[in-house]
């Protein structure tokens, strides 16, 4: 074997060995326990959102919505909010809320969900994941 070919193969193999721990630990037991469906952020206390923040200006009026990471937050009335997974269960497109129809719609293939995440029209067959939302003053807590 030529020296240059040996070095090239050695470096390629070494690179794989260095990357292997990252792949193996990417779904560690701790992450699976902490980042479950009841705790979207993976932290013990859930997510707290300041409704006065510019990123959440869509939530100032009923019918508005905003995104936080992989969650769509919808203000369904003057005092109520809903938080759902923003990832369509059909092919993982990002959904949006239509205030006029009161539906969560996937723009990719036309799936429709109600404001609780239930499937109204396919091709999606599974509901969107729903989170618990509580409001305290101008703070929204999602868990």
C-alpha positions as CSV (number, residue, x, y, z in Angstrom):
1,X,0.0,0.0,0.0
2,X,1.3,3.5,-0.9
3,X,2.1,5.7,2.0
4,X,-0.4,8.5,0.9
5,X,-3.2,6.0,0.6
6,X,-2.4,4.5,4.0
7,X,-2.4,8.0,5.6
8,X,-5.7,8.9,3.9
9,X,-7.4,5.7,5.1
10,X,-6.0,6.1,8.6
11,X,-7.3,9.7,8.8
12,X,-10.7,8.6,7.5
13,X,-11.0,5.8,10.0
14,X,-9.8,8.0,12.8
15,X,-12.4,10.6,12.0
16,X,-15.1,7.9,12.2
17,X,-13.8,6.8,15.6
18,X,-13.8,10.3,16.9
19,X,-17.4,10.9,15.6
20,X,-18.8,7.6,17.0
21,X,-19.2,8.8,20.6
22,X,-21.3,11.7,19.4
23,X,-23.6,9.4,17.5
24,X,-23.9,6.9,20.3
25,X,-24.7,9.5,23.0
26,X,-27.1,11.5,20.9
27,X,-30.1,9.7,22.4
28,X,-28.9,9.0,25.9
29,X,-31.2,7.6,28.5
30,X,-31.1,10.9,30.4
31,X,-32.3,12.9,27.4
32,X,-35.1,10.4,26.7
33,X,-36.3,10.7,30.4
34,X,-36.1,14.5,30.5
35,X,-37.3,15.5,27.0
36,X,-40.6,13.7,26.9
37,X,-44.0,14.7,25.6
38,X,-45.1,16.2,28.9
39,X,-42.0,18.4,29.1
40,X,-41.2,19.9,25.7
41,X,-38.1,21.8,26.8
42,X,-36.4,18.9,28.7
43,X,-36.1,21.1,31.8
44,X,-37.8,20.2,35.0
45,X,-40.0,23.3,35.1
46,X,-41.4,23.5,31.6
47,X,-41.3,26.6,29.4
48,X,-42.2,30.1,30.5
49,X,-43.0,32.7,27.9
50,X,-43.3,36.4,28.5
51,X,-46.3,37.5,26.5
52,X,-44.9,41.0,26.3
53,X,-42.0,39.8,24.2
54,X,-41.9,40.9,20.5
55,X,-41.6,37.2,19.3
56,X,-45.0,36.6,20.8
57,X,-46.9,39.7,19.6
58,X,-49.2,37.4,17.6
59,X,-50.6,36.2,20.9
60,X,-51.9,39.7,21.9
61,X,-55.3,39.0,20.3
62,X,-57.6,36.0,20.1
63,X,-57.0,34.0,17.0
64,X,-53.3,34.9,16.9
65,X,-50.5,32.4,17.1
66,X,-46.7,32.2,17.6
67,X,-44.0,29.5,17.6
68,X,-41.7,28.5,20.3
69,X,-39.1,25.9,19.1
70,X,-41.3,22.9,17.9
71,X,-44.5,24.2,19.5
72,X,-47.3,26.4,18.0
73,X,-49.1,28.5,20.7
74,X,-52.6,29.6,19.7
75,X,-54.7,32.2,21.6
76,X,-58.1,30.6,21.2
77,X,-60.0,33.3,23.2
78,X,-59.4,36.4,25.3
79,X,-58.3,34.2,28.2
80,X,-57.3,30.8,26.8
81,X,-54.3,29.4,25.0
82,X,-53.5,26.1,23.4
83,X,-50.0,24.7,22.7
84,X,-49.5,21.9,20.2
85,X,-46.6,20.3,18.3
86,X,-46.0,22.5,15.2
87,X,-44.8,19.4,13.3
88,X,-47.5,17.7,11.1
89,X,-47.8,14.0,11.9
90,X,-48.0,13.2,8.2
91,X,-44.6,14.3,6.8
92,X,-43.2,16.7,9.4
93,X,-44.1,20.0,7.8
94,X,-44.7,23.1,10.0
95,X,-48.4,23.8,10.6
96,X,-50.1,27.2,10.9
97,X,-53.3,28.3,12.5
98,X,-56.2,29.8,10.5
99,X,-58.4,32.0,12.7
100,X,-61.1,32.2,10.2
101,X,-61.7,28.4,10.1
102,X,-60.4,27.8,13.7
103,X,-58.2,25.0,12.3
104,X,-54.5,24.1,12.3
105,X,-53.5,23.5,8.7
106,X,-50.5,21.8,7.1
107,X,-49.5,23.7,4.0
108,X,-47.7,20.8,2.5
109,X,-50.4,18.2,1.9
110,X,-53.6,19.9,3.3
111,X,-54.0,18.0,6.6
112,X,-56.3,19.8,9.0
113,X,-56.4,19.6,12.8
114,X,-58.8,21.2,15.3
115,X,-57.5,23.6,18.0
116,X,-56.9,20.6,20.3
117,X,-54.7,18.8,17.8
118,X,-57.3,16.3,16.6
119,X,-57.3,15.3,12.9
120,X,-60.1,16.8,10.9
121,X,-58.9,15.9,7.4
122,X,-56.0,13.8,6.2
123,X,-53.6,12.6,4.9
124,X,-52.5,12.9,8.5
125,X,-54.0,10.1,10.7
126,X,-52.4,11.0,14.1
127,X,-53.3,14.0,16.2
128,X,-50.8,16.7,17.0
129,X,-49.2,16.4,20.5
130,X,-50.9,18.8,23.0
131,X,-49.3,20.5,25.9
132,X,-50.7,21.9,29.1
133,X,-50.9,25.7,29.2
134,X,-51.4,27.9,32.3
135,X,-51.4,31.7,32.4
136,X,-50.3,33.9,35.2
137,X,-50.4,37.6,34.4
138,X,-48.2,38.1,31.3
139,X,-46.5,34.8,31.7
140,X,-47.5,31.7,29.8
141,X,-46.3,28.3,31.1
142,X,-46.2,25.3,28.9
143,X,-45.6,21.8,30.3
